[in-house]
Amino acid sequence: MTTASVFQVLGEPSRLAILEVLREGERPVGELVGRLGISQPAVSKHLRVLKEAGLVAVRVDAQRRLYRIRTEPLVEVDDWLAPYRELWNTHLDLLAAHLERRRQE
């Protein structure tokens, strides 16, 4: 999956909310439904999209399906963002230097 595709998947607020809960650790669908106040069919649909994008993995435990975050696609997004982060750091450094010069004047 491309970085652009991952951004498209993450562009849906309910999917981001699911990932926020999954940051705490592996969770069953029922807990996600209760925590997010989204219907079970909607949570299942979003989990399917997240799974197809490679952002979550599922493990079967008896009658339950437990979902967890897969970090690999997020590392790819972080790698893609690195040059932009560097650009901002450069601009912030220039701003800090400018403000310091103004302060000393």
C-alpha positions in Angstrom: 0.0 0.0 0.0 1.3 3.4 -0.9 1.8 6.2 1.6 -0.9 8.2 -0.1 -3.3 5.3 0.3 -2.5 5.1 4.0 -3.3 8.8 4.3 -6.6 8.2 2.6 -7.5 5.4 5.1 -6.4 7.6 8.0 -8.4 10.5 6.7 -11.6 9.1 8.2 -12.1 10.3 11.8 -13.6 7.0 13.0 -10.6 5.1 11.8 -8.3 7.5 13.6 -10.4 7.0 16.8 -10.0 3.2 16.5 -6.3 3.5 16.1 -6.2 5.8 19.2 -7.9 3.1 21.3 -5.6 0.4 19.8 -2.5 2.4 20.8 -3.3 1.2 24.3 -3.1 -2.4 23.2 -5.0 -5.2 21.6 -8.8 -4.9 21.8 -11.9 -6.9 20.8 -14.5 -5.3 18.6 -17.0 -5.1 21.4 -14.7 -2.9 23.5 -14.1 -0.6 20.5 -17.9 -0.3 20.1 -18.3 0.6 23.7 -15.4 3.0 23.9 -16.2 4.9 20.6 -20.0 4.9 20.7 -20.1 3.6 17.1 -22.3 0.8 16.0 -20.8 -2.7 15.7 -21.3 -2.9 11.9 -19.6 0.4 11.5 -16.6 -0.5 13.7 -16.3 -3.8 11.8 -16.4 -2.0 8.5 -13.6 0.4 9.6 -11.5 -2.4 11.0 -11.8 -4.2 7.6 -10.5 -1.1 5.8 -7.7 -0.7 8.4 -6.8 -4.4 8.0 -6.8 -4.2 4.2 -4.5 -1.2 4.5 -2.2 -3.2 6.7 -2.6 -0.9 9.7 -4.2 -3.4 12.0 -3.8 -7.2 12.5 -6.4 -9.6 13.9 -5.9 -12.5 16.2 -8.6 -15.1 16.9 -9.0 -16.0 20.6 -11.8 -18.6 21.0 -15.0 -16.6 20.0 -13.3 -13.2 19.9 -11.3 -11.4 17.3 -8.6 -9.2 18.9 -7.2 -6.3 16.9 -3.9 -4.5 17.3 -1.9 -1.8 15.5 0.7 -2.9 12.9 3.5 -0.3 13.1 5.2 -1.0 9.7 2.9 1.2 7.6 3.2 4.0 10.2 7.0 3.8 10.0 6.6 4.3 6.2 4.4 7.4 6.9 6.9 8.7 9.4 9.7 8.2 6.8 7.7 10.1 4.2 7.1 12.9 6.7 10.8 13.2 7.7 11.8 15.8 4.9 8.8 17.9 5.9 9.7 17.8 9.5 13.3 18.9 8.5 11.8 21.8 6.5 9.8 23.0 9.6 12.8 22.6 11.8 14.8 24.8 9.5 12.1 27.4 9.4 11.7 27.3 13.2 15.5 27.7 13.6 15.5 30.7 11.3 12.6 32.2 13.2 14.3 31.6 16.6 17.5 33.3 15.3 15.5 36.2 14.0 13.7 36.7 17.3 16.9 36.4 19.2 18.5 39.2 17.0 15.4 41.4 17.5 15.7 40.8 21.3 19.3 41.8 21.3 18.7 45.0 19.4 
